[in-house]
């Protein structure tokens, strides 16, 4: 999910998807081409992606395995994957967990 495009734009990611239209508008404003979609049903043909970047996505997914399988199907044979997540045992993870109920964004996250 491209979200606001903060990481995608900084890292030169050209295309992203997200189910949230407000996030897509922000991401598009940062120069990322966007499509409305779900990670569980990627709108890409098999083997068409050079790489996939997922930053703080897994903690929001109900079934991460389905998403990872979908992602691998969309990658070309030599494609790459970068997955970044918030470790619940890290100082940052503990702080997010402490403030989780106050956050509209992280309320549903499973660190």
NORVEN-V555434 format. One record per pair of residues at least 24 apart in sequence whose ideal C-beta (glycine too) atoms are under 10 Angstrom apart, sorted by the first residue. I is the first residue (numbers start at 1). GAP is how many residues later the second one is. Records with the same first field share a line. If there is no record, write none. Layout:
I->GAP ; GAP
//
This chain:
1->26 ; 36 ; 37 ; 38 ; 53 ; 54 ; 55 ; 56 ; 59 ; 60 ; 66
2->24 ; 25 ; 26 ; 28 ; 30 ; 31 ; 32 ; 33 ; 35 ; 51 ; 53 ; 55
3->24 ; 52 ; 53 ; 54 ; 57 ; 102
4->25 ; 26 ; 28
5->24 ; 25 ; 26 ; 27 ; 29
6->24 ; 26 ; 49
7->25 ; 46 ; 47 ; 48 ; 49 ; 75 ; 77
8->24 ; 25 ; 26 ; 45 ; 47
11->40 ; 42 ; 44 ; 71
12->41
13->38 ; 39 ; 40 ; 42 ; 69
14->36
15->29 ; 34
16->37
17->24 ; 25 ; 26 ; 27
18->39
38->28 ; 29 ; 32
39->24 ; 25 ; 27 ; 28 ; 29 ; 31 ; 32
40->24 ; 26 ; 27 ; 29 ; 30
41->25 ; 26 ; 29
42->25 ; 28 ; 29 ; 31 ; 32
43->31
44->26 ; 27 ; 29 ; 30 ; 31
45->28 ; 29
46->26 ; 27 ; 28 ; 29 ; 30
47->26 ; 27 ; 28 ; 29 ; 30 ; 32
48->25 ; 26 ; 27 ; 28 ; 31
49->24 ; 25 ; 26 ; 27 ; 30 ; 31 ; 32
50->25 ; 26 ; 28 ; 29 ; 30
51->24 ; 25 ; 27 ; 28 ; 29 ; 30 ; 31
52->27 ; 28 ; 29 ; 30 ; 31
53->27 ; 28 ; 29 ; 30 ; 31
54->27 ; 28 ; 29 ; 30 ; 31
55->27 ; 28 ; 29 ; 30 ; 31
56->27 ; 28 ; 29 ; 30 ; 40 ; 49 ; 50 ; 53 ; 55
57->26 ; 27 ; 28
58->25 ; 26 ; 27 ; 28 ; 51 ; 52 ; 53
59->26 ; 27 ; 29 ; 34 ; 37 ; 47 ; 49 ; 50 ; 51 ; 52
60->45 ; 46 ; 48 ; 49 ; 50
61->48 ; 49
62->46 ; 48
64->46
85->24 ; 26
86->25
87->24
//
